[in-house]
Amino acid sequence: MYEDFPTLKTKINGRRLVYLDNAATTLKPKRVVEKLKEFYYTSYSNVHRAVHTLASRATVELEESRERFAEFLGVSPQEIIFTSGTTMAINLVAVSLLRSGLLKENDLVLTSLLEHHANFVPWLRLSRFHGYRLEYIKPSGRFGTLEMDDLMSHREKNPKVLAITGLSNVTGQRIPVEELRNIFPNAIIVLDGAQLLPHERVKPKEIGVDFLAFSLHKMLGPTGVGVLYGRKELLEQMEPFLYGGEMIDRVSLEDVTFNELPYKFEAGTPNIADIVASKEALAYLEEIGFEVVHERVERLTQLALEELSRVDGVELYGPLDERQHGIVSFNIKGVHPHDVAHILDQEFGVAIRSGHHCAQPLMNLLKEQSLLDFPNSTCRASFYLYNTEEDVRIFVEGVKKVKEWFSR
């Protein structure tokens, strides 16, 4: 597997790269990059319009990607919309629900303080303009952990929309997505799967999710490609988010009619080559097996938690149990996270993330719980299929050295 990822051969000040920033974006296997090159050289053209050979090839390739992702999720290709990423997909859902009247003034939208800004800011800002109510599920567990009681306490509020992450990009906590429909039987459920889908299959119809959004760059694919699953019955009722291009059927001086699903929501020229290459990323993961990916990442996560818990002065965040997957957020007492990340990179070749991780409401909560020495910032190591136990060992040894240096 190591040979499949040329980036891993990169040297950082003479040391081999230990890439632990996978929650931000993953490395790309050769076959994805080669597919991009091959497509641009042999099959590139615009799609769905012309009848010449290159246009037909490009259209077939793009639609094959749609079919692959539909099969992956267990849904119809009509329910797969390509976007630029999770952020675009969630904005599409929020705006389209409002334009179509499926979300109205005084309706309740429920989200949580675990959310990435992509699943927080759109609902917050649009509530200011459209008058629906917005409430937040607050994690009651220490270290930013959302407990089942936190979800159940909002059950009787009967929200119109529940917008929630499947796995926190700060704490690594996996939310019990299989229980959401039972807890909120009448809600339109919008699931942010950006961190969850790289690690496991999710069948939205089986668990009763109405919308599911994720980004391919977090699962070995190119940047600029997102997938939005939307339940067909809702998509057919919804007004499009963007207008123009392929989403149009007929235009008169009085009005327009829209194309059929899913093209109704795909205005303009899509990110053709990257969408085509994305199916290679999915194929790579399926050949390895999502069960294998999940087990490996779970093992590395628990190993990192165990080793870091033995280091005095290291504060860990999250459930710190089997609910935590793929992500370990931590701080060294008295040391700014940016200093930790910089030294790990320069002295040990370890790439981690530091900052607020686009989740400032959760950071504010951790600050309120007196768990942060510095506002809005933690260190975050995140694991994927190409990481090893040796990576964890180098990472933990680096954390120990950083602590020792600052203790002097």
N, C-alpha and C positions, 0 to 999 in steps of 0.2 A: 504493500500500500504506500509506503514511503516514497517509492519511485513515481507514483502517480501524481505527486504534489511537488513540483519543482521548487516552489517557494520555500519549502522546508529546508532546502539546501543553502538558503541565504545565511550569511555570516553577520553577526552583530558584534563588532569589535573583536573579531577573532573567535567568537563562540557560536555554536550552532543555534539557530532560532528555535525558541520554545514558544509557539504561538498559542496564547491563551486568551484571545479576544474574540472568540467565536460567536458570542452573543451579539456582537456588533456586526460582524460579517465573517463568512468562512472562506477558506482558501479554495482554489479551483483545481480540479483534476485535469490532466492533460486532455482527456477526451472532450471536455467541454470547450476548451480553447481551440482544439483542433476542429471541432464542429463549427465554431464561429468562422474560422478561417476558410474551411471548405465551403460553407454556405455562401460567404461573400464572394468567393472566387468562382463558384459554379452555378449558383441558383438564386442570387439576389435580384429581386425586383419588388415593386409594390404588390400588394395582395388584394384579392377580391374585386379587381377592376378590369384589367386587360385580359385578352384571350391568347396572347403570345406565350411561347413555351416557358420562358423564364418566370413570367407572372404565374403561370399554372403551377410550376414547380414550387415557387415560394408559398403560394396559397396552400398547396397540399401539405408542405412541411409544417406550416403554422397550425393548420387544423389537426395535424397528427399530434402536435403538442397538446392541443386542447383535449383531444380524445384521451391522451395518456393521463392527464391530470384528472379528467372526469372519472376514468377507471380507478385511479388512485384513491379518489374520495368516495367512490361508489355513487356517483350522481350522473345526470345527463349532461352531455356537452353543451346543451343550451343554457345550462346553469353555471357555466364557467366563463367568467369575464376576466380578460387580461387587463391589468392596470400597471402603473409604474412601481407599485409596491404596496405594503400594508397601509401606509399613511393615506395614499390616494384612495385605496379601497374603502377605508372607513369614512373618509370625507364623502365619497360617492354615496354610500349608504345613508349617512345622516342627511345630506342635502336632498337626496331623492325622496326619502321618506317624508320630508317636510313639503316638498313641492307637490307631492301626490296627495297630501292630506292624510296619510297614514299615521303621521305624528302631528298633533295639533296643540294649540294653545291650551295650557293647563294640564296636558298629559304629563305623566311622570317618566323621566329617564333616570335609570339607576346605573351608576358605575361605581368603581371602587378606587381607593387611594393607592392601590398597587399599580395602577395603569401607567403605561408609557404615555408620553404626551400625545402620541398619535391617536390614542383612544380616550383622551381626556379633554384636550383643548377643543376639538371640533364640537363636542357636546356642550362644553362650557360656553364658548363664544356664540354658537347658534341659539342657545337659550336666551341670550340677551336680546336677540333680534326677533325671536319667534314666540316667546312667552311661555314655553313649556317649563315645567318644574324639573330641577336637577337635584338629586340627592346622592350621597356617597356612602358606600359600605366601608366602614373604618375597621382596619385590622385591630383586634383586641389583644392578640397574642404578643408577647414580648419579641423583640427583634423583627418586628414588621410582619408577623405571621397572621394570615387571615384564617380564622377558625370557622367551622361549619355553623356555629351559633351566630356568627356575624351575618352569614347569608340568610339563615332562617329568621333572624330578627326583622328582616325587611319583607318577608313573604306576604304578609297581609296588606301591604301597600299596593299590591297589584300593579306593578309598573307596566307602562306601555312598551318600553324598550329596556332591555338589560344589555349593557355594553361592558364586557369583561374580558380580561386576558385569560388565556389557558395556562400560562406559566409566566411568573413574574420575571422581568428582565433585570431586577435588582437582587431579589432574594432567592430566585430559582424555585420558588414554591409552585408546585403543580396544583392547580385548582381542580376540584372534582367536577369536571365538565359533564360527566355522565349523570350528575344529580341536578343540574340546573333546570331542566325541563320539569322535573317533579316539584322543585321548589317554586318555580315561577311558571305555572302552566299556561298562562295567557299572554306572556310577554313575547315580543319580537326579540329574539336572542341574537346579539351580534358578538361573535367570538373573535378576539384578536389572537390568531394562532402563530404569530411571528416567531415566538420562541418554542412553541410546542411542536409544530409540524416538522421541524428538522429531526426530531427524535422519535416520533411515533406516528403511526397511521391514525387518522381521526375520520370517522364516518359521520358526517353531519346529519344525515337523515336518520341514522340509528339512534343518535343521542338527542335529536330534536332541535338542532341548531338551525336558525333561519339564515344566517349569514356567517361565513367563515373567511377570514382574510389572512394571507401570509405572503412572505417575500422570498424569492428564489435565491437571492444572494446570501441568505442565512442557511441555505441547504445546498451548498456547492455550486449554485448556478450563477449566472451573470447578474450584474447590477441592473436596475431599471426595469425589473419584471416582477409583478405581483400577480397573485391569483385571488380572485374573489368568487367564492361560491355563494349563490343566492337562490333561495327557494323560488321555483318557477312562478308559483301563484302570486308571490309578492313582486317579483321582477316585472311581471306583466302589468301590474297596477301602477308601477312607479314611473314617474317622470324622469327622463335622463338627467344626468349631472352635467354633461358637456354636449354641445350641439355642433353639427357639421360633419362633413366627410361621410364615412361609411355607415353612420347611424341613421342616415336619412333614407326614406322610401320615396316619398313624393313631396315636392315643394310647389306651392302656388303663391300668389300675392297675398292670400288671406291666411294661410296656415301651412303646416307640414304634417306629414304622417311619418312614423318612425319605422325603421327596419325591424325585422324579427329578432328574437333573442338568439344569441347574446349580443349581436352587433349593435343593437339599440343603445348599448352602454359603452361602445368602443369607437368614439369619435376620432376622426383623423387617422393618420398613418400610424400604426402601432410600432412598437420596438421589435421589428420583425426578426432580425437575426438573433437577438438575445432570447426571444421567446422560443425560437427553434432550438437553440443550444440548451435551453432549460430542460428539455426532455432527456438530454444526455445526463444531466445531473440527477434527475429522478431515476433514470435507468441504473446509474451507478449505485445509488442508495438501495434500490430494490434488489440488485444483484448481491450486494453485501447482506442485505436483510435489515429491516428496521428494528427487529428484535435484537439483532447483534449490536447495532448502533446504540440502542437504548441501554442494553446491558453494560456495554463498555463505558459509556458516559456515566452511568449510575455508579459503577465501580470506582471510577476516577474521582467523581464528586465526593463519595463517602470517604475515600482515602485522603483527599485533601482536607476535608472537615476534621477527620480524626487527627491528622498530623498537625494542623494549625491549632486545634484545641489544646494541644500540649505546650504551645508556646506562650509563655507569660507575656501579658501586655497586648495580645492580639484579641480584638473583639470581632466576633462572627455575627452575621445577620441572617435571618431566615428561620425556618422550622428546625434546622439542624438534625433532621431525621430523614426517613425514607421519602418524605414528601418533597425534599429538596433535590433538584435534578439539574445538572449541567452547569450550574452557576454557584460560585462561592464569593460572597461579598464580605469584606473584612476591613478593619483599620488597625494600624499599630498605634497604640496610645501615645499621644503627643507628637506624632509625625504626620505631616500633611500627606494625604493620598497621592498628590502629584509628585511629591518627593519620592515616595515609595515606588511609584510606577517608573519614574525616570531612572532611579538607581537599578531597579530590576532589569530594565532594558539595557542600560549602558554597561553594567558590570556582569550580568548573568545571561543576557540575550533573551530575557523573558518578556514577552509582550502581553500586558494586561491593560485594562481600562481603569481610569480614575476620573471621578467627577460625579455629577448627579444622575447620569445614565438616562437623561430625558425622563425623569420621574421625580420632579421636585416636590409634589405633594407628599409622597412617601418619605422623602428625605426630611421634610419638615416634621413629619410625625416622629421619625427616629430622633430628631433633635429635641422634640418635646419630651421624649422618653429618656433624655439625657444619655443617649447612646452614641452621639457624635461629638468629637472634640472640635471638629471644623464643620461649619454649616454646609449642607447640600453637597456632601462628597464622601464617597467610599472608594476603596479599591475593589476591583471585580476581576476574578479569574473565571474563564468559561471554557468548557471542554467540548471536543468533538471527536469524531471517529478516528482521526489520525493521531490523536494524543496518546501518550503512553504513561506508564507508572514512572518511568525515568523522568518524564517531563514534570510530573508532580513532585518528584524528589528534588529536582533542580529548583523548582519554584519555591518549595518550602524552605530549602537551605538558603535561598536568596532572601526570603522574608526574615529568617533568623539573623542573617548577617546585617540587614538593614536595621533591625531592632538593636543589635549590638553596637553598631556605629553611632546611632543616635543616642544610645544610653551613655556613651562616653562624654 
